Amino acid sequence: MKLVTRVCAVLGVLALTACTGASSSSTVDALNKAQAVGSPFTKMLSGEYREYANYLQTKTLDYADAIHFARKGLATASGVIAMPETLDDWDLSDKNLSEMNPARAQLVDALEDGGRELASAKAAVAQARFDCWAEQQEENWNKDVPCKSQFFAALKDLQDAIAVKPAPAPAPAEEFPAPVTEMAKGPAVPVQEAMFIVFFDWNKHNISAGANDVLDAVAQEVKSRKDVKGLVVVGHTDSSGSAKYNQKLSLKRANAVKAGLVSRGVPADMIRVEARGETDLLVKTKDNVREPANRRAQITLE
């Protein structure tokens, strides 16, 4: 009886591991296929999270953390500014926390002091290495981990970069503008390729603080580009709940995004909403699975 129980327990663990691995694989695959939009910082940070999620998925087989960082990568790929890891979310010793909390504070200060704008690449590397440090330190409580030294080196690079801020441009010698000698370059991303993603909490359709940042970016994009003729907002849900309920919820999400854009000055007649419920999952799951990456509204420009 004890032998049977032990065998069943082992099989249960193996089955759980297999399911977790399949879920992380689909989430990481979604990140690999996502096209990053937003600021240079969020685009670069998304790439850092993509690289680390793939490493966790394929090299260390740490599927749970691969899902976590893939989800952060999907958020930053949509233009959301994700913050460095909150250390309370990780199982760390008091000794670890006494060193990591001040380090995180220095990182946040550097990011908020213009690091994201003045040194986007260095800022993205510093944040990604800090998050890696948190993940690796949890696995190795009393040992030094590679990402720790990499973080401090990246933080110094970032701090040095923002310490030398560009001097203000000198006032023009003449009161009339200089003649235009070259046509301005067009937008970096073709309008048909621009996509933004707003994520929602489970069973909710209200706009979160992070989603507000995305809507601000969309409104600014529309106002700054003359080639935008319209917007399409498509609401989605995960597979938990009935298909009929999810269809209604996805429409509420799309309409909430539309209302947020209208409040930011985007004309309502420019926005078309669609609802797809659980029929177009970003991360493929079985029925009745709560998957944060699927609870979204996608905004594309026309």
N, C-alpha and C positions, 0 to 999 in steps of 0.2 A: 504493500500500500504506500509506504514511504517512497519507494522507488518510483512508483507510478506518479505520485504527487510531484516529485522532483522533476521527472521528465516533462510533465505537463507545464510546470512552471517555466522550465527552460524553453519549451516550445512557445509559450506565451510571450516571453521576452523576445525571442527571435521574430515572432509575428509582428510585435509592436515595433521592433527595429526596422523591419521591412516596410511597414506602413509609413513610418516617419521618414525613411529614406526616399520613398516614392513621392511623398508630399514635398520634401525639400528639393528633390530633383525638379519637380514641376515649377516650384517657385523660383529656383535659380535659373531655370530655362526661360521663364518669363522675363527675368531681369536681363538675361543675355540677349533677348530679342527686343527689349525696350529701347527706344531712341530717346536719349536724354534731351530735355529742353530746359529753359530757364537761364540762370546766370552762369558765367564761366565757373564759379565756385561749385554750384550744385551739379553741373555736368561732370566736373572733375571728381567730385566726391562720389557721385554715382559710379564712376569707373573704378574708384578705389574699393567701394563696397562690392562691386561685381567681382573684382579680382579675389577679394578675401572670401566671399561666399563660395566661389568655385573652389578655392583652396580647401575650405572646410568640408565641402561636399565630396571632393574627389581624393584628397590627400589624407586628411585626418578622420574622415567618415563621421564628423561631428554634425549630424543632420539637424539637430535642434538649433544650434547656433548658425548653421548655414541658412536656415529659414529666416532667423532673426535679421541677419545682415542683408539677405536678399530683399526682405521687406523694406529695410532702410534704403537700400539701393533703388527700389521701385519708387519710393517716396521722393528721393532726391532727383531721380530721373524725371519726375513730373514737375520739378522746379521748387519743391518744398525744401526749406532750410531746416535740416535735421540737426539737433544739438548733439554734442558729445554724450557718450553713455552716462546715465545716472548710476552712480556706483552702488546705491542701495539695491539696485536690481541684480547685483552680482554677489555671489557667495565669497566674500573677501575677509581676510583676517584684519584685526585692528591695526596691526603693523602695516599691512598693505594700504589700508585706508588713510593712515596718518601721512603716507607719502603721496598717495594718488589724489586725495581731495585738494591739496594745494596745487598740484600739477594741473588738475582740471580747471581750477580757478584761473591760473595763469593762461591756459589755453583759451578759455572763454573771453578773458580780457583782451587777448590778442585778436581773436575773431571779431569781437565787438568794436575794437579800436581801428577798424578799417582793414583788417587782415583778409577778409573775404573778398574785398574789392581791390585792394592794392597788391595782393600777392595770392591770387586765387589758388594756384597750383600748390604753393607751400602750405596754405591754410588747409587744403583738402588732405594733403599727406599727413600733416600734424594731427588732424582730427581722426583720420583713419588709423594712424598708429596708436593713438590713445585708446580708441575703441578696441583695437587688437590687443593692447596691453591688458585691458580689463578682462577680455575673454581668456587670454593665455594665463593671466595670473590666477583666475578662478581654478584653472586646471592644475596649476603648480603653485600652491599656496606659499611655500617658503623658499622658492627658487627664483632667481632672476630669469626673465624671459626675453627673447630677442626683441620684441616690439617695445620694451621699456627703453632701452638705449636708443632705438630708432626714433621713438617719440621725442625724447629730450633733444636729440640732434635736429629733428624737424621743427620743434618748438623754437629752438635758438635761431634757425634759419628764418622762421616766420617773424620772430621779434626783431631780428636785424633788418628784415625787409621793410617793416612798417615804421622802424625808428627813423629811417631816411625817407620822409614823405616828400612827394614832388612839390617844388616851390611853385607859388602861384604865377601864372603867366603874366609877363609885363604888359602894361597898358599900351595899346597901339599908339604909335607916334602921330598918326593922322586921325582925324575925326570921321573920315569916310571909310567904308569897308574896302578891303583889298579886293581886286577883281578876281572872279572865279576862273581858275585856270584848268580845273579838272572836274569832271562830273563826279558827284558823290557815289560811293559804292552802294550797291543794292543790299537788301537784307541778307544776313548770313544763311538763314534757313528759309527755303522756299515755302510759300504760304501753305501749299498742300501737304507739306511734311511736318508742319508745326502741330504738336499735340500736347495737351496738358491733362493731368489726371487729378481729380479730387477724390479723396478717400473718406469713408464714413464709418462710424461705429456700428456695431451689430444692431440691426433693427431700427436704425436711426436715419433721418434725412436732414438733420440740422447741419449747418456749416460750422466746422471747427476752426480753431485759430490757425492751424496749418493750412486748411482749405482756403481761408481768407487770403493768405499769402499768395496762393495759386491764382485766385480770382483777381487780385491786384495785378499780378503779372499779365494775365490775359487781357484785362482792360487796358493796361499800358501798351501791350502789343497791338491791340486794335487801334488805339489812338495814334500810335506812332507809325503805322503802316498804311499806305494808300491802296495797297493791293488786296486788302481784306474786304470781301463783298458780303460775307455772312459767317455765322458760326453754327456748328452742330453740336448739341449737347446730348450725349447718349447715356442714360442711366442703366446701371447694372446692380445685381445683388449676388450674394453667394448662394450656395445650393441648399441652405437650411430654410425650412418653411415650405409651404406649398407653392407650386408654380403660379397659381392665380394671385396669391398674396404678394409674391415677389415681383410680379409684373406691375402691380399697383405701387409697390415700394420703389421700384426703379424709376417710375414716372415721377414720384414725389421728389426723388433725388435730383432728377434732371431739372424739374421745375424750380427746386431750391437753388440750384446753380444759376439758372436763368435769372431768377429774382436778384441774386447777388450781383450778377453782371449788370443788370439794368440799374441797380442802385449805384453802380460805379460809372454810369454814364453811357453804357453800351445800349444803343437803340433796341427796343424789344423786337421790332420787326426784322432785325438782322439775325435773330436767334431762332433756330429750329430745334425742338426737343424730340427725342425718341426714347423709347423704353424697351429694353430687351430682357428684363427680368434675370433669370438664371440661365438663359440660353446661350450666352457668349462669355464663358468664364475665362478670365485672364490666366488663372492657375487651375488646371483641370483637376477636379476632385469628384469623389462619389457623391451621391445624393445625401442631403442633410449634414453637410460639413460646413462649419463656420471658418471661412478663409478670408482674412482681412484684405488681401490683395484684390479679391473679387468684388468687394463692397465699394463701388466707385462710380464716378461719372467721368466720361472722357470728353474732352472739348477739342474739336478740330476746327481749323479755319478754312474758309472757302474763298 
